[in-house]
């Protein structure tokens, strides 16, 4: 069971990035997915969540209207489109799954991808 993130990097304020997370080893289509962020010295916090139905999404208030979470079950991939990035958005972004396998859901984390916002 594995989650692999990609797409992080350095971007200027008001810029955009798209994060991707590919899952393997579990039934992706039955697994709710989330993106979390951990800024230096802070706890990991939920940024966005998508249920097994592609229209079942929710967001941390500070990113609502700027970030969009989506999933492609055919590619076992969840995305986080981040627009109008601000100086309070940086951190390590982690993909998290309630991975369905063995007739149960199992919390599973990726390794994280760094997002830096700087002019």
Secondary structure, DSSP 8 states (H G I E B T S, - for coil): -EEEEE--EEE-TT--EEEEEEEESS-GGG--EEEEEE-TTS--EEEEEE-SSTT-EEE-GGGBTTEEEEEEGGGTEEEEEE-S--TT--EEEEEEEEEEETTEEEEEE---EEEEE--
